[in-house]
Amino acid sequence: MRQCVLLLIVVCGAALPLAGLAAQEEQVFKAGAELVVLHVNVFDGRSDAVPNLPQSAFTVFEDDKAQEISFFEAGDVPVTVGLIIDNSTSMLTERDLVSTGTRSFAQSSHPEDEMFSIVFNEHVRRGLPRTVEFTTNRLLLEASLQQYPPGGRTALHDAVIAGLDQLEKGAYQKHVLVVLSDGGDNASSHTEKEMLDRIESSSALIYTVVDPYAFTPSEGKPALLKKMARLSGGLAYFPKNQRDLVSDFKDIAENIRRGYSIGYVPGSDKHEHGRPHRLKVAVRVPGRGDLSVRVRNGYAEPVSSDVH
């Protein structure tokens, strides 16, 4: 019996505004599906998420061919979300900063979001108690980020991969990682390429926040954090001070909550297995020329075991 597999393409990527039409740059996401589900966010010229748009405003293209939308949902739904927090030596003086930022994020999130934390230096540790996979308790989440003293080297690659693995255990379809770091790594067993490949093959949306205090030109890699967000369809934030950081964490939480789920069944003309398919989402609203779309941009059909 043929199995129908749900493809989850989490959306919220780099925004490219057009006059009266919003579309996104092309990226490829490797996954297989008969039903393609896109989580789309629309932003205005002030980078505020735009809610309450009708289905008729959206057009989905696969390989430049318009697709018939099978279902459409607009609204605030819970997600599975992980906070990946740098706890290396560069964070020795930033405990209060981390606490304030994550508290802002938690308070602005959907009350039913299932959350977890990963705290990393050269060790990658889950912050919640061993018997707790996820929590909706904001106080427990905040406390989970404070139990390990800062210090040591940095294993960013390992921490992000561990976070992606944990997301797969979540109950909700939409998966999100929020990563606070300076982008440096001097302790991971996984390479940068292995991490980026894992991000590209995942359905998770990744927001990165570049620590404004830990960054040093010789060690930090803010460009890597920007690339991580772009590959996933997410967004990188570059706060200049504590006020900016708290505001950015709040914006991330609010933008996650404002979005659209759009589903379609690809056409019956099958392509060769493993071939990537380009996805685009456009939105037209009369009188609105300032809109832009953030969305992950593609998928590839898997190579079946019976194909030689």
Secondary structure, 3 states (H helix, E strand, C coil): CCCCCEEEECCCCCCCCCCCCECCCCCCCCECCCEEEEEEEEECCCCCECCCCCHHHEEEEECCEEECEEEEEECCCCCEEEEEEECCHHHCCCHHHHHHHHHHHHHHCCCCCEEEEEEECCCEEECCCCCCCCECCHHHHHHHCCCCCCCCCCCHHHHHHHHHHHHCCCCCCCEEEEEEECCCCCCCCCCHHHHHHHHHCCCCEEEEEECCCCCCCCCCCHHHHHHHHHHHCCCEECCCCHHHHHHHHHHHHHHHHCCEEEEECCCCCCCCCCCEEEEEEEECECCECCCEEECCCEEECCCCCCCC
